[in-house]
């Protein structure tokens, strides 16, 4: 486990990441949240705040308070263009995987 931003984060391997991606397609908040953690911390993928914001935003829409908190934290490290891009990607994802 790794501690990031005051939370304990489980190290994510490639198999887990693939499972989270599959589960995210069904709208599982936990899977969406775990993808946000992966991209925000660089666990199993290169760190990408735009992708992390997208996943946290989707998890927040499914009721995850932790995702809201993480989304707000990384948003402070992003510019408005990056946030807009993340929001656009979240909307596009929702149009595909409602």
C-alpha positions in Angstrom: 0.0 0.0 0.0 1.0 3.6 -0.6 -0.1 6.7 1.2 -1.1 9.6 -1.1 -2.7 12.8 -0.1 -3.7 11.5 3.3 -5.4 8.3 2.0 -4.2 4.8 1.8 -4.0 3.6 -1.8 -3.6 -0.1 -2.7 -1.0 -0.7 -5.4 -2.9 -1.5 -8.6 -1.5 -4.1 -11.0 -2.4 -4.5 -14.7 -4.9 -7.3 -14.1 -6.7 -5.2 -11.5 -6.7 -2.2 -13.8 -8.3 -4.2 -16.6 -10.9 -5.5 -14.3 -11.7 -2.0 -13.1 -12.1 -0.9 -16.7 -14.5 -3.7 -17.4 -16.5 -3.0 -14.2 -16.5 0.7 -14.9 -18.5 0.0 -18.1 -21.3 -1.3 -15.9 -21.3 2.0 -13.9 -19.8 0.5 -10.7 -18.8 3.5 -8.6 -16.0 1.6 -6.9 -14.4 0.7 -10.2 -14.7 4.3 -11.5 -13.1 5.5 -8.2 -10.3 3.0 -8.5 -9.5 4.1 -12.0 -9.4 7.7 -10.7 -6.9 6.5 -8.0 -4.8 4.7 -10.6 -4.5 7.7 -12.8 -4.0 10.2 -10.0 -1.2 8.2 -8.4 0.4 6.5 -11.3 -0.5 3.0 -10.1 -0.3 0.7 -13.1 -0.5 3.7 -15.6 1.3 6.9 -16.2 -0.1 9.7 -14.0 -2.8 11.7 -15.8 -4.8 14.2 -14.0 -7.3 14.7 -16.8 -8.1 11.0 -16.9 -8.2 10.9 -13.1 -10.6 13.8 -12.9 -12.8 12.1 -15.5 -12.9 8.9 -13.5 -13.4 10.6 -10.2 -16.2 12.8 -11.7 -18.0 9.7 -13.0 -17.6 8.0 -9.6 -18.9 11.1 -7.9 -22.0 11.0 -10.1 -22.6 7.5 -8.8 -22.5 8.8 -5.2 -18.9 8.3 -4.1 -18.0 11.0 -1.6 -14.3 10.0 -1.7 -14.3 10.5 -5.4 -15.7 14.1 -4.9 -12.9 14.8 -2.5 -10.1 13.5 -4.7 -11.6 15.2 -7.8 -11.6 18.5 -5.9 -8.0 17.9 -4.8 -6.6 17.2 -8.2 -8.7 20.0 -9.8 -6.6 22.5 -7.7 -3.5 21.2 -9.6 -5.2 21.6 -13.0 -5.9 24.6 -15.2 -9.4 25.4 -16.5 -8.7 24.0 -19.9 -7.6 20.6 -18.4 -10.7 20.5 -16.2 -12.9 21.3 -19.2 -11.3 18.5 -21.2 -11.8 16.0 -18.3 -15.5 17.0 -18.1 -15.9 16.6 -21.8 -14.3 13.1 -21.6 -16.7 12.2 -18.8 -19.7 13.3 -20.8 -18.5 11.3 -23.8 -18.0 8.3 -21.7 -21.5 8.6 -20.3 -23.0 8.8 -23.8 -21.3 5.4 -24.5 -21.8 3.6 -21.2 -25.0 5.0 -19.7 
